[in-house]
């Protein structure tokens, strides 16, 4: 997988169908050579470009023939001659300098992939991947950067991370420490910048803008990856579509503030970067100390966005999501939030669960309001003991009744938060993120607990573990409903305050590591006001994520479509909810709500005791369908046939890896009168196979379905949907 020309040295990383190459220049800089379709090392070696240019300073021995300003670099440092956006900036308190010059010193090969200290990261066996570690060093300060590149044999994926160490004798302060930076050649200036951006209830819209000279970026300064921007950016070839065009994607395995950016320089060379947001960031490195950047996942597709997504999905299912859950059918849940909000008690929950148990639903998830004295969203976060007025007999009694119905029990927590009206706050008024002398902003009437502090995490862990050890809870919904402000920690000295937000995220990961180790049988669904923290860092610990607080089937088309660009459908929690929808007031057919939710981790979010007998029958059918398709939904390849961002209709298709079956979901938004007959061409099938449409005697060849298509019924109303299941005939 990794080829090295030791004379230069030069490095050629060959992942499935992809080559990524770089070399050491005559001046000891690490220069990027190539990233794209697979090539032999000999075909890449001539690509190195070193040339001077006006107003670009040169090393003293090079006159005007060499400048870092035009050199494609693997990890650029601020201060000498590269005027583009650097990957790293190091403040030297001793003399006030911010300059480091990173020169190659050594490299080594590591079988498989080392685990990252304190951070979630992709994992692999030694036979499936190989890691190259290249060390760069600044001779003056002793600042050292170890760049790690892991190459995966079966995936067009390379992961990158940097370990930054102070090998000198004076303290240093990192001001910027990105995970990855890639310089492309000027031919790429005609590419576009792809981002997934939105807002609460409108997450991850697919936005593509032409590259232009200067910076284009997305970032979060909110202490969470955020609803606003996802830690994913890509360069796409002009006109790239689902099936065509080159795509270069970068995803950061991190749940806090991040920066994803493309900068096009005066020569038209794009630099694509991703990492922890340098805004309001600092990290003190005393002699001997290291800083580990989060891992960046680099993916290449020569066949459009569809292939890129399928590569990411396969990769994350195999190398990021907990193997215990990755391929395990998820329980069908009924969550009481949109059914009752804060208005429930044991009897009400049991009434809903009883109806649910009769139609095959497997789990009751008790949402917000079961603890402290929480009658609304204004109190009790931090007091994780059951409210005995609501739940007489506590969780034990509820657990007994629910498991007695043959159902499992799940419970909502918001572990990272504290309400000013809570016993925890009264005991520890300084346990939240705060700056002394400032009152602090409330968000949803709550503060953010300072998860950088071990004693804070310990107390929350104690409370949660007490419940999990004594009740039959097998599912936790882990929510997080406000962003960070007044970012400061009472536990850190002034010079380390810039570290608070990152230390918080490290604390969160430590908590989740401990929690998943003690309670491996508990499936965690994470959530942040819906999809405000839908990132690979959370996915590492929580195999599914509540995709959005907007459960309207039509709004979900864009949200789920955009999210699927990077993340597998099986990780998108999707529920059927009541109409008119509580977020947008829209009334859609029950069937359509079912079809849209049936593509993700499936469940309900409505009061089943108020459903009509016809609706209950439909629930029974939907639950049975989910159980039939759960393996396909977990393991299948996604083909996006129609985009809600481009048209009035959406179509998705999951195809079994051996192409033995496929599930097609089609949704029309607005109907029209007098429309022509139309077909929907499918993809990903075996043209030579014959497929029967389940529930009928109709059989089609794969060729017919792909080149001719499935007939779309003439629409007779808005929001109509269809789901077709094709099964390959034996022999
Ligand atoms: C926000 C979540 O996204 C909802 O599903 C629900 O759990 C509420 N929080 C509860 O406060």
Boltz pocket constraint, residues with backbone or C-beta under 6 A from the ligand:
constraints:
  - pocket:
      binder: B
      contacts: [[A, 337], [A, 367], [A, 368], [A, 412], [A, 479], [A, 481], [A, 527], [A, 528], [A, 529], [A, 530], [A, 546], [A, 548], [A, 549]]
      max_distance: 6.0
